[in-house]
Amino acid sequence: MKILVLGAGRMGYGGAYDLVHNSPDVERVTIADFDAKKAEEAAAKVGTARIEPRHADASVYREMVALMAGHDSVISCVNYWFNVELSKAAIETNCNFCDLGGNNYIVDKQLALNDEAKDAGINITPDCGLAPGMVSVLAMHGAKR
């Protein structure tokens, strides 16, 4: 499986690290950021040849389509206001997509793309960030213990 991580900040780095080191089905990760040096530094910290840094501008739709092509899934760790267009690019490229969310109005627009995502055979999973995302994961982990 090939995964694209958009954003090389703390969340993007953490996601890329986990994918490379703890997800046996992931063969390759691309970490992309507007700041190419930041993507390169994050990839170097992950410390494996299975990760590739790339420069990418999340505000340029055609660039996102080209970058998503060839990946199975995308994790968006960029600002929430990019996520509607990124969801559309994921549909165009038949690439599963999740993001960290951050705004209910944006999430509503993403959820309105459900039929298009189904037709493309992909999942769009918005708003998987800290809360409810990580909070839900930790609550379930605690409940299982």
N, C-alpha and C positions, 0 to 999 in steps of 0.2 A: 504494500500500500504506500502511496506517495501523498504526503501531507504538506500543505502550504500554510505557514503561520505568517499572518500579516501583522506587523508591528514587532519591533525588537526591544521593546521596553521590558520591565520586570515580568509582566504577565506573558508576553510573547516568548521571552527567554525561558521562563519556567515551563511553559507548554512545550516548547521545542526540546528542552532538556528531557522532560518526562517522555515524550514521544520517542526520542532516540534511545534512551537508556532503559525504559521500562515497558515498551510496547513491542513485543517480538514480531508482530505482523507489519510493522512499519519498516519499510526498506530504505526510505529516503525522506528527508525533511528539507523544505526550502523555507528559510526565514527571510522575510522581506521588510524593508523599512524605507521611508523617505530619505533618511540619513544612512547612506550606504556604509559609512564607517561604523555606525551603530550595529547594523546587520552583521558586518564582518566581525566585530568584537563579540557579539552574542554567539555567533557560530564558533569562534575560536574558544570561547568559554565552555561551550557544549563539548568540544574536544573530540570530534570524530569526523572521519571522511564522509559519513552518511548525511551530513548537513551542508547545505549550500546557501551562502548569503547572496541576496539580490537587492538591488535598488528598486523601489516601486513607489509610485504616487497613487494612493488610494482614491484620489479625486479624479483620476483619468480613467474613465470607464473602459475604453478599448485596451489600455495597458493592463487593466485588471483581468479582462477576458483573456488576453494573450498569456498572462502569468498563470492564471488558473488552469488553462489547458494543459493536459498531461498529469494533473493531480486528481486524486480520488476525493479528497476532502480539503476544506479550508477552515482554519480557525482565525477569526478576526479579533485581533487585540488592538485595533485602532479605535479612534474616537467613534462614538455611536452614530454620529450623523452620516457616516459613510455606509452604514449597514444596509440600507434599502437598495442602493445601487449595487453594492457588493452581492446582495442576495440575487438581484437580477442577473448579474454576471455569472453567478454560480448556476443559475437555471440555464443560461445560454450555453455554458460549458459542461453541463451534466455533472457538476461537482457538488458533493454534499457540503453544507455550510453551517457553521455555528459561530456565535459571537458572544461577547461579554455583556452586551446590552447597555443599559444606562438610561433609556428613555422610553416610556410606555407608548408615546405617539409613534415613534419609529417602529417599535415592536408590532403595533397594530397594522402598520403599513406592510411589514414583513409577513404577518399572518394572512393578510389579504392576498398574498402570492401563493397560497397553499395549493390551489388547483394547478397553477403553472408548474410548481415544484413536483407535484404528483405526476403530471404529464411527462416531465423530464426524468422521472424515476429517481429523484433525489429527495433528501430531507433538508429543510431549512429549520434550524433550531436556534431561535433567538434568545437573548437575555440569560446567558449561562454564566454570568460573572459572579461577583462576590455574593450578592443576595438577590434572588433566591438561589443562584447556582451553587457556589461553594458552600454556602450555609446549608443547603439541602443535602449535599453530599456528606458533610460533616455530621449533620443530624442523623442521617441514615446509618452512618458508621457507628455513631454512639448508641443508637437504638439496637443495632445488631449485637453490640458488646453486652 
